[in-house]
């Protein structure tokens, strides 16, 4: 389908693909991005459909993670029908664009959070962290958010019980032990992460340095098994089935959306840098027609 884009939220993956770093970002182009127009989390109106499209028609309002084709930082984007869902009437285009990728990560990354459990979210100041804190709290967990000092008030406003400035304190060397760690910016040794887990605890990472991710993949399972802990990567499942439940919670008022800043299409470079340099409190959105 052809979508007239109203809003596209920025994910860290956009910044990584632009820079080709970490190295795994080059999956989307070894020397230059395979899709020269980035932006995957789109929301807009269907302008035209191909002959195989059956669920939507021109004029429908849709949103989703167009990770395969990207193209959201433009007035129009081409997307497969399977990637998008009908936008809830209770959300603006900008709000809807914040949900698909970050929401899927947060929903899947907080599975296992429950009453009486201690959950830590590393890199909690961005979009996935914003949702993950609230989801874990709704499940009854005690939540600790980790990010730079400028974001600690934001983490508290999202519901974090405790906050840690990673520049001042290493959560893997503190006294607290966690039943679940969701790591959005992994860069430490698996042995550090294992030390932060309570017996039976689970560590999941979904972003970070190549070295840290390779260590988790290669020796994480063995290192954790020796002490009754589980360490691994979060294989995020994509598609509407995996982000629509969060949209429903947002419409119902159970989870809130914080849009830190909005930019225009002419300001996409500045918007990407703002997110890539770690300044965003929640989500950043590019609006085609502000």
N, C-alpha and C positions, 0 to 999 in steps of 0.2 A: 504494500500500500504506500501511497504518497501522503505524508503528513505535513500539514502546515504547522510549523513549530511555534508554540507560544512561549515555552520555557524549557530550559535544560539545566539541571543541577550538575555541579562539578564534583567529580570523584577524584580521589588521589590517583586512581588508575589513569585518568586523563593526563595528569602532570607527569606521571612516570612514562607513559607512552610518548609524550612529547619529547622528553629528555632521553629516552632509551635507557633509563636507569631506575631501579636495579635491572640487571641483565635480562631477567625474565620478561620485562616489558617489551623486549625486542621480538617476542613471539608475534606481535602485531606489526612487524617490519624490521628487518635486520639493520638496514642502513638509515631508512626514513620510515615514518609511520605508513603502513599499507593503506590506511584510510586517511588521506590528508586533512579531512575535516573531522575533528574529534567531537566528543560529546555523545554519551550513550543514554543517559537518563532523561528521556524526552517526554513532553506532554504537549498536546495540540489537537488539531482537528483533522480528520481524514479528508484529504482533497480529492483523491482518486484511488481506485482499487483495481487489482489485476483480476483475471477471470477465475482464479482459484480461491479468492477471498470470499468467505460466506458469513462471517460473524459480525462484520461491520460494513458500513456504507458511508459514502461521502456525507460529511457534516457531523458524524459522530465524534465525540470528544474521547480521546484515548491517552494512555500513558504507559510507560514501560521502559525496560532496560534494553536498548538496541545495541548491545555490546558487539555483536558480530559485524554490523555495518556502520555503526556510529553515525556521524553527520549531524549531530544535534546543534552545533554552533553555526547554524544557518537558518534561513527562512523556511526551507523545506528539507525533509529527510525521507529516505526510502527505508521501510522497515518490513520484516516478515510479520504476517498476521499473528503467529504464535508468540511473538515477543511482547505484544501489547494487549492491554485490557481496557475496558470502558472506564473512563475517569469517573470516580464518585462525584455526584452533584455537590456534595458537601465540602469538597476541596477545590481551591483555586488551582489553576494550571501550575503556578509556582510551587504550591504545597505538594501537589501530586508528583511533580518532578523530583522531589527530594527523597521519595520512598523506594523506588524499585531496587537499586543495588544496595544501598545502605540498609534498607529494611530487611532484605533477604539475609544479609550477613548478620544483622542483629537478632532476628528471629531464630536462625539456626545456631548462632553462637551462644545464645543464652539457654539453650535446651539443657536441662539438668539443674537450673536454678530453682530453688524451693525454699520454703520456710525453714529457718535455722541454718541455712547454708551461707557460706562466705564466698562472695564473687568479686573478682578483681578484673577490671577492664583497663588495659594498657593502651594509651592513645585515645582516651575516652572523649576528647574535646571536639571531635569531628562529627560527621553525620551518623556513622554506624554507632559510635559511642553514645551519642545523644539518645538514640532509640534503645540501645542495649541497656543503658542504665535504667531507663523507665520500665522496660520489660522485666528485667531481673527484680526490680523493686515490687512490681505488681505480683510477681510469683512468690514474694515474701522473703527474698534473700537480703542479706546485709551486703551492701555494695560499696566497693572502694574504687574510685576513679583515679587514674594516673595520667598526668599530662604536664605541660609547663605551667609555671606559676601564674601566668596571665589568664589561665583558663580555669583556675580552681573555683572561683565564684560561679562560673557557668556550670561546672560539674555539680556543685551543690544545688543550683537552681533546677537541675534535671532530676534531683532526688538522691544523689550520692550521699551515703552515710559518712564516709571518710574520703579525703582527697590527699593525693601525694604529688608533690612537685618532683619530677624525676631528676631535675638538676640538683636537688638538695638531698634526696633520699633514694636509695636503691631498694625497691620493694622486695627483691629477692634475698636481701640480707637482713630484713626486719624480723621481728618476733612473730608476726602474724603469719598464719598458714591458711591457704585458700582451698575451698572445695572445687572451684572452677575459676580458671584464668582464661579470658578471651584477650588475645594479644593481636592488636591491629598494626603494630610497628615492631615486630620481633627483631632483636639484634644481639641478644645475649646468648651465652652457652646454654645447652639443654640442661646441664647440671645446675646452673643457676635457677632455671625455671622449675626443675624438680624440687629444689630446696624450698621453693615458695609454696609448694602444694602440700596440703594435708594428706594423711594416709587415705588412699582411695580417691584422691583428687584427680581432676582432669585439666590438662592444658591444651588449648587450641589456638593456633595462629593462622592469620589470614592475610598477612602482609609483613614486609620487613626486608632485611638484607638477604642477598642470595646465600651468603655463608650461614646465617642463622637458620634459614628455611631448609637448606641441605642437611644441616645437622639434625634438625627435627625429623626429617624424612629418613635419614640413614641410621641414626643411633638413638633417636628419641624414644621409640617403642621399647628398645632393650634397656635403656637407662631407667625408664619409668617402671618397667615390669619388675626389676630387682627389688623395688621398694613399694610395690603395690600402688603405683601411680600410672596415669596414662598421659602420654605426650604425643601430639600429632597435629597435622594441619587440618583446617576446616575446609572440606571440599564443598564449596557453596553451590547449591542447586539454584538454577536460574529459572525465570519464567513467572507468569502471573500467579500461579498457584503458590509461589513461594514469597510473594510480596503483598498480595491482596489482603491476607489476614491482618497485616499491620495497617493498611489503609483503612480497614474496617474499624480498628481500634482508634485511629486518629479521628475518623468521622464521629465515633461515639464519645469522643472526649476523654478516652482512657489514656491516650498517649498524645503528647504535644509535639509540634514541629517548630523548631527555631530556625528561621532564615536570618543569618547574620547580615548578609549584604546581597544586593542585586546589582548586576551589571548589564550593560547593553551589548549587542553584538560587536560594536566597535571596540569594546573594552575587554574582549575575551583574553588577550594576553595578560592584562592586569589581573583579571579574575583568576586565571590559572596560577599566576605567581602568588597571589594572596593565599590560595589553598596550599600550593606546593611548599611555601615557606612556613607553613604551620600556624597561620594566623586565624583561621576560621573557627568561630564558635558555633558549632552546628553546621548547617549547610549554606552554601553559596550558590546563587542561581543567576543564570543569564536569561534575560527576557528579550524575545525578539521584538515585541511591541510594548515597551514599558509604559 
